[in-house]
Amino acid sequence: MDFSAAARRVAVVALLLSSPAGDALAISPQPVEGSNGMVVSEQAIAAQIGADILRRGGNAVDAAVAVGYALAVVHPCCGNLGGGGYMVVRRADGSATFIDFREVAPQQATPDMFLDRNGNVVPDASLKGWRAVAVPGSVMGLDAALERFGSMSRTQVMAPAIALAREGYILSAGDAAILATGTQDFRADPVLAEIFLKDGAPLKAGDRLVQSDLASTLSAIAAGGPAAFYRGEIARRIVEASAARGGLLSEQDFARYAVRVGEPLRCTYRGYDILTAAPSSAGGAAICETLNILEGYPLSSSGAGAAETVHILAESMRQAFIDRNSVLIDPAFGSNPLERLLSKDYAVAIRARIDLNRAAVSTLDDPSSVPHEGTETTHYSVADAAGNTVAVTYSLNAYFGARVMAPGTGVFLNDTMDDFTTKPGNANAFGLVQGARNAIAPGKRPLSSMSPTIVVHDGKPYIVLGSPGGSRIISSVVQTLVNVIDHGMTLQEAVDAPRIHHQWLPDVLFAEPYALSPDTIRLLAGKGHQVVVQRPWSAVEAIQFPDAGPARAQQPAFGADTLRLWKPKPGTIYGANDNRRPAGAAVAP
């Protein structure tokens, strides 16, 4: 199979354009255009596989499942069989489903399992090694979607991933760079070293990565379904490796695992219907709460990048993250006050507390640490010609998860136990300070910021999106929607635009390079914000149906060949890969 076609099929032309809000934005290319569907992923080979499935007559769910398995092969840092995540499916008839395949804590897990005898958090204990591993859900989740909504067989959608694992694929420079980040841990584990190192050295661009054990695991799943993973030889090998190295996984943990299938979380923003992740995700609720607060402000008038707009965004995020971190819980372990959190009246009350001239102050007795960049999740979006849409975000949590792999499986295992509150008041890997409601308990799902989202307008799909990035998923999704809906940006502009982020604690307004001018930073500092500029984060992968959006006034343009004078044909579908991920692609079948 020639997967190099992925790069050739995605051609974009950079055009000079002016921002509709008058602010200075980096030049963005025209979004990829199609009419028979679209697949967008931060890994081009996986996106091409999804588009091939659509071309062969598969629907959006068939393609999404194929992409999920392919990413486990070609994006091993983040795509996975040994992790978990969420999927939002909206069918062409308007029905919508949320699939929660988040990992769960082993039955032997305890609230204090990562504390020493003095009650202090043991550094890295929840991040590396077998005790950090929760029971994975990805295989069960992908299969549940295929069984309910797919039109192709498991063998058909998994064949490309199996071929890639068995025959190998040529590493790009980006692939090699990601693998190189795991070199030290790969050297410490003979199982990982045999696959991901060459004579003890990192693999380089141009090398072929073959994963024979993973091919065998994928083949077993294709033939036997989830039972092959959760009740057979694969589970036995994982449990044996876990027990030998101090982990808590048991065969009963695997046998008991089940996905949750229900309704997505729903809210509205300026006449648009938002379908997003429900708890155990906390991300969907935080997105809706933030949008509800923002709805009361004329953001299109204040303008993208203006100090007033940034201040309002930051203060809205601050308030939403207070609730995200303190009141939400796995619904199997307690009730969530969603009616209150999603209420427009609640947003009115929050706006009354926001001072447009002064930043609030976030405090906690045990202050948090500054979060590091969290890009280790992956998101992809899929749409077919019939109007079926799928948004999927799934993860190993950190790059390569806990950096452990059972011999003979080829499966990286997650370090999702770190997403629990290991000790109330302490920050996790993403800098989130969470409460006791997210404490570790057997069989419990930890809260997550993963937020696959589908936006509907006048009963038609309008935008499909999501992002990796830990807690910054929430702010990335919110700002992309605001950029399109309030600021009138094209989809690619909205995805590429520099971002800001606030998450209550630490009490810092983070900004990507060039997101804020020096003058804007001074104005924000005058309002009491501490602005910290960090390298770019997250990677929004998005699809848009422009026909479903409202008609907009024609913007001034430099000339007849500019994007502002270009109008899509009826039935056009746009795809936008985040330019923060040059190895990704939007591919039309």
Phi, psi and omega in degrees: 000135182262092182274356176293345179298338181304316182290324184286332186281344184253095181248129178234149180244122178283126182239142173291134180212159177251143181287136179295338181266357177087358181273163182272119177241153171296152179294129178248145176286166173294140177297152176294139186245138175212176178224347182248017180129177181199142174229130181231125181213156176282004175231116190295323181298316180295320178297321178297320178298316178299318179295323177298321178297317177297319181296330181275004176103001177288160177265183185298324180289318175306312181295320181297319179293319178298318178296318180301316178288323180296320180297330177297336181266309190266354179223060192293347176294332196222311171299152193194160161252338187260020178236219181191178180175206184220152177222134171247124180244127171238120182275163183299336179279001178097349178287148184225145183222142175246127178247118180259106176242040177294149176293159179233153179290141176300158181296336179271001182290147179227156183300331185254022188292345179248019178252149175274184185295342178264005179082015179263149180292130176282119184305133175067001183296329180267003184248328184229146178094171190290335178290342180279354188272128171260166182292122186287154182234354189300315182298315180295321181293313179297319181290325178299319179294315181297317182295321184278321192233353183281164177241352181249165181280161176302318180300319181294314185283338181267346184304316180298320179294319179298317179297318179297320180290318184285315184271339181086170177216156183277127182286134170277174177298321179294319177301313182296322180296319179294315179299325182297334180293341180261006189306313184299315180287327177297320180296331182279351184232111182303327180296314180287321181299322182296328184269316194251005174235159177233107185056039178081357182253154179298148173293151183245163174304135183098341175287154176261125177262113177252134181233078186296318180297319178296322177299319179295319178297314178298321179296321178296319178293319179300322182277321188248358180073192182304331180302327180294332180270320189264344184227003185245210185296326182296311179298320180298317180294319179295316180296319179297317179294321178298312182297324182289343185236025172085012178279176187245358185294144176229162177296330177294324177301315180292316183295329182276346187297139178214144174280163173245129181241125182199208181269143171290161172288139184235140172206179179230154175215111177051042177090359177260140177268129182253123174248119186215186187286132177268164174305137027283354171289136170262351184292317181299316179296321180292322176298311181296317180297318178298314179296321177300318179294314182297332184300337181275001182243143180278073185296328180294333179279317180290327171095147179296132176084351179291150182302319179299314180296315180297318178300315180295317177301312183297315182291327176292317177297317180306312183293319180294323181288334174302313180289318180304321187271347190236334188244351183267158187201156169307122186298344175284349184240007179167169181269150178249132182280056187294324180301319179288313185298325183266003183287138174295327178295321178297320177297322177299317180296322179293316179301327179295336179271346182277125177267119182289350181249353185212134176287144173289172179242125177265129182224154174202146182300321179252095187295152183273171174267161178291131183288146172267171181297131179240093184246014197275355173278173169219145178233147171216152182236142184222140172219146175246175186294335181281348181100008172285138183227147181220133173239127183230128170233122177217166198200156163260000184085277175268167173309124180061022176058227179281000180061043176227151181209129178288136180305138175083359183256325184073014187252116170291139178255147184291167167239045187288345176301338178292341180282349170285165170282105179286330174201120182307132181098342178270149181273144174272193185297339180259013178079005182283130174260115188241164185263183185292339180294341178258022180292156180294137173207147180304133177077007185266145173268131175284154175298155181216153173266356180302131191217065173301134191220141174233130180253134182239140177226125182053040176078006181239147177297137182242308180223139172239126185201170177173180185199155161279180173126015179060225182298338181281354171304314185300308182291329179292316178295314180302311184292326177297316179294317178297321180299321180282308190285316184269320188259357174069023179288154168293165181301316181293320175300316183296322180288320185278339187303139178302148188242160169239167182205137170220137183228032179076294175231134359293156183280071185223139172263106180274144179220141172286159176305135177071006175291326184230135176285160176305322178297317180295320179298319178295319178297320179291321176299324177295337175273356177103008179276139168264110184264127177237122179270129179233164178297158184304150182226168175063176181199090181286126177245116195225154176230144179224139171256094187297333179299333183278348182273166179287153175292139181241150177297144178295131180274150173302148182222160178287327184188176187293343182262013181271160182298332184292337179262358181272130180238139182287154173286153175304139180086003180290145173238131178261147171231137181227110170274134180297126180291354170289347180235079183296343177281353181272180181197151164254123186234127176262138180290000000 
